[in-house]
């Protein structure tokens, strides 16, 4: 908590003290109080977790470690944004965490510009994802984007600095928490701005048989021609809908590509089991990350 601006550290300490009373029900997240991940935790707790306490953590690794160490029962981790794509490093952190995905939640993202005064502003601080989602606004107003660990932490930094030339991009609640002037609302470049979060826990979930579910896994194909094409064939022939497939490189060899995938359905279903069996035949390994209820129905394109 000591890496936060002082104004945020006090709130982090208070929230950590509350979470420590019932760690098994607490939800950890990356960022300062008031960050979008905090809002996602509150939404999840309101809907599913009986208003569970939240535990702010400075980094994604810290939020994951809080669950592994027993200081929280779940972690709320952003995985992708409709406008700015994959959240950096998440595809590496999830498989290595040893945790399982037990839920997903979709949160509409609305960014606000906030500062200690009315400007003009020559610098704007925020998380790289938020800066990317508000690129046009910052360019139009002549502000130089500067990356910070999270949105609400950036707001706390600006508040603590007292510098009238600095502004922050963060959720509206951050202005209230840190005593900043709300300069502009809804400054994101696209009105469909949405972030998908996944909830991680130590034990995997066995979802109820009714209702649509997602299954997430990673794999590495064999280093032979058409390996990916052959590995994917089982999903097509068995009618399993793959909603996401992304590649990423691990290490510096560039010789082996790993993939992250989401499919509709669960292991144990005949079609999914046949597809996964064929996948395993054409890959070096497959690592299951979780099966969980859909937070939002995936609609097939007509």
N, C-alpha and C positions, 0 to 999 in steps of 0.2 A: 504493500500500500504506500510505501514511502517514495515511490517513483511518481506519484501523482502530484499535481500542484497542491499546495498546502490547503487551499480552500476546499478541494475535493477530498483530500486525505482524511479530514475530520468526519465527513459523511461516510467514507469507506469504513473507517474504524467503528462508527456507530452501527452500520449495517452488518459488519462482520461479527460484532458482539451479539446481535440479535440472531444471526444465522447459527452461531456456535451453540445456542441453546437447543436447537433441533436440527442438527446437521443432516440427518437422514432425509429431511423434507426440503432442505435448502436447494436453491438453483444457482449455480455459479455462472458468471458471464464475463466476457472481456470488455473492459472499459470502465469509465467513471460513472457514478450515479447520473442518470439522465441520458445515457447513450441509447441508441436504437436497440441494442441487445437487452438493455434493462427493460425497455418497453415490451419487447418480445417475452421476457420472463414474466412480467406482470400480466400480459394477455394469456399466456399459458397457465399461470397460476389461477387466474380468474376462471378460466374455462375447465381446467382439469385437475388442479393441484390444491384446491382449497386455500387460496391466498398464501402459498408457501413463501418463506423469507428468501431474499436474494443475497448473493455474495459477490460483490465486485472483485475482479481480478485484473491485474495490469496487462497480461498477455493471454493469448489463446492457450498456450502451454500451461499457464498458471490455472486457468479455469478448468482444464482437463485434469491437471494434477490434484485439484481440490476434490474431485470425485474419486480419483484413484486413492487418495489419502484418507478419504472418509470425512472430509470437512464439508462436503455437499453430496446430496443424493443424485443430482443431475446437473448437466452443463448445457447451456444454451449457446449454440455455435452457428454463426451465419455461414452459409455455404455458397450461395450464389445470388446475384442480383439481376433482375430482368433487363436492366439498362447497361450495367457495367461488367456482367459476367461473373466468373468464378472468383471467390475470395482467395487471395494469395495464401499459399501454404496449406490450405485446409486438406487437400487431397493427400498430402504427406502425413499430416497430423492425425487424421481419423484412423487410418490402418495401424499406425504405430501406437495409438493410445491404449489399445486393448479393451476399449469400451464399445458398447453396442448402441446403435441408433434405435430409439424406442418411440420417437414421435417426430413430426415435422410441423412447422407452423409458418404461415405466410403472412408477412407484415407489410402493409402499404407504408412507403417511406416518404415523409414530407420534411424537406430541409428548410431551415430558417437561417437568416443572417442575423447575427447579434454582436453587440459591441458595448463598450463603456460609454460611448457618445454617438453623435450623429454622423461622424466622418468628416471629410472623405477618408477612405481606407486604401492603403497601398498594399496590405498583406492580408491574406485570409488563411486561417488555420483549420484543418480538419483531418479526418481519416482519409487515406488515399481513395477509398471507394466513394466517399461523399464528395470529395473534390472532383472526381471523375464524373459523378452524376450531376454536378452543377458547373461543368466546365464552361458552358456558353454564358452563364450568368456572370461568372468571375471575369471572363474575358471582356464582356460588354461593359463592365464597371471598372476595368483597369486594375484589378486586384491580382497580385502575385500569389498563386497557391503554394502553401507550405504544409507538408505532411506532418501529421501528429498521430499519436498512438490510437486515439479514438475521438469521436465527435464531442462528447461531453467533456472529456479531458481538455480538448482544445478550447472549449468555452470557459472552463475553469482557469486555464492559462491566460486567456485574454482578460478575464475579470481580475486576476491577481496582478497582472502587469500594469493595469491602469493606463495603458498606451492607447490613445484615441485613434492612432493610425492602424491599429490591428482590429480585425474582425474574426469571427468564428462561424463555421457552418455546423449546425447541430439541431437536434429536435427542439421544439418549442419549450418543452419542460426544462431544458438546460438553462435557458434565460431566466426562468423563475428561480431555479435552484441556486444560481450563482450571481444573481442581481444584475443581469445585463439588460440593455435596451434591445427590444425586438425591432430590428430595422426592416426586415422583409420576410414574408412567409411564402412557402411553396415555391422555392427558387430552383427546384430540380428541373432538369432539361426536358423530361418526359413525364406526362401525367400518369403513365402506367407503372411508375417506379415501384417495384416490389422486391423484397428480399425474402428468400427462403432460408429458414433456420432449421437445424436438426437438434434434437434433444438426445444427449448421450447419458448412459447409465452403466453401472458395472455389470448388470445382468441383462441378457437379451430378453426381449418381449415376445410372448406368444399371443398375437392378437386374436380377438374373438373371431369365430369363423364367419360371422356375417360382416358385410361391409368391405369396400375396396381397400387393398393394402399395397404397399410398395416394398420391394426388396432391393437393397443396395449392396454392391460388392465391388471389389477390385480384382484385377487379374493381369497377368503378363503372358503375351502370346509367345509361341516358339519362334525362333529366328529363322523362319523358312518362308518361301514365297506363298502368298495368299493365305497366311495363317489367320489373319483377322477375318477375312471373308469366310473362311471355313468355320471359325469359331462362332461367328454370328449366324450362320445358317440355321442352327437349331432353333433359334428364337423365331425366325421367319416361318419355318416349316411347321412349328408347333403353335403358331398363332399367339405368341407371347409379345406384348407390346413393350418395347424398350423406349423409355421416355428421355433417357440421357445417356450419352456415351462421350467421354472426354479422355484424351490422351495426355500423358505427362512423362517427362524424363526424370529418372532418378540416377544420381551420380553423374560422372562426366564422360562416360564412354559413348553415349549416343547410339549404342548398339542394341539396346533393349527398351522397348516402350511399354509402359504400364497404362492401364485403362481403369477409369471409374465409370460405373454403370448403375442406372436405376431401371428396374422393370416393374410392371404391374403384376401382382400375384405373389405367391409364397412358395417356398420349398414344401414339398408334401403334396402339392397339386400335380397331377400327372403331366400336364403340359410343361410346367416349369421344371419339374424334375428331369424330363427328357431333354429340355433345352440346356440345362446346367450340365447334364452328363456329356452332351456333345461338346459344350464349352470346355470342360475339363480335359477332354481328349486332345484338344488342339492348343492347350495352354500349358505353361510351366507350373502355374499355381492359380488358385482362385481363393480369395479371402472374403468371407461373408461379413458384412458390417451391420446387418440388421434387417428385420422385417417389422413393419409398423403400419398403423392406419394412415391412409392418405389424409393429409391436411387440406387438400384441395383436389377436386376431381380433375383428372387429365382427360381432355376432350380430344378425340381423334379427329384429324382434319378430314373434311369431306372431299 
